[in-house]
Amino acid sequence: MTKTVPTLTLNDGHTIPQLGFGVFKVDPDETMRIVTDALEVGYRHIDTAAIYGNEVGVGDSIARSGIDREDLFITTKLWNDRQGTESVFDAFDESLEKLGLEYVDLYLIHWPTPAQDKYVESWKALEKIRETGRARSIGVSNFLEPHLQRLLAETDVVPAVDQIELHPAHQQPATTAFARRHGIQIEAWGPLGQGKYPLLDEHVVAIAAEAHRKTPAQVIIRWHLQTGNIVFPKSTRRERMIENFDVFDFELTRSEMSAITSLERVGRVGAHPNEVN
């Protein structure tokens, strides 16, 4: 499949594919097959994390793909129990080794874990990792506006991205507005609502899907893209990967975008960032 995925420019000058593939809850034993399918479909942006336990499988699929490393964008994340200066360096080394890579394109602090009060210290360690070139860009995940404000006040590098739970039923307007004001790109995890909210059954989504001869999932992914979010839906089925990737030949109208945006309900699928420690 030869479709060009649009890219966004990060605040450090690097570019990131706006559509990627996530491997959250992908069985480590199945990861190589699933990521290989995704790469064959056309995905070039893969998002993993240390806690997922599948970095080795991601690395194996990359090694066997024959795709030039420069054509891939690979993200992994620091888990909560490794926050703190020296443990960050060790955790990063372990992730690189498992991935079999000399560098990652993006390294994230997975959660702020405020009870530990180590995310500022950990961020300063990420700044040093970025200086070595082994992480081309650095960012955060699940950070709310107060966490971002503290990083900006106490450290030197503005995060390139903030990866947060974001879907039409939970759009986090305060966090996204603050991030965009400071040049921080938003990545959306759980972009389809993860089944908790029946977004695919919403009338306005169905109407748009019918109008464009697309599926409800394709309509919501398109909503993310036109909103300016970086999005990486996860699927273990090749046919669904193909469907999720086939979103570049139509455009939602302004009224369709507004109708989907109006589905905001203020409610999380995942845990509150202040409670993950």
Salt bridges, closest charged atoms under 4 A:
GLU30 OE1 - ARG33 NH2 2.78
ASP37 OD2 - ARG33 NH1 3.69
ASP37 OD1 - ARG238 NH1 2.95
GLU40 OE1 - ARG238 NH1 2.86
ASP47 OD1 - LYS77 NZ 2.61
GLU70 OE2 - ARG136 NH2 3.15
ASP93 OD1 - ARG134 NH2 2.86
GLU94 OE1 - ARG82 NH1 2.93
ASP105 OD2 - ARG69 NH2 2.91
ASP117 OD1 - ARG150 NH1 2.67
GLU154 OE2 - ARG150 NE 2.96
GLU165 OE2 - HIS167 NE2 2.97
GLU202 OE2 - ARG265 NH2 1.91
GLU239 OE2 - ARG237 NE 3.12
GLU243 OE1 - ARG240 NE 3.49
ASP246 OD1 - LYS3 NZ 3.48
ASP246 OD2 - LYS214 NZ 3.34
ASP249 OD1 - LYS214 NZ 2.88
GLU256 OE1 - HIS212 NE2 2.83
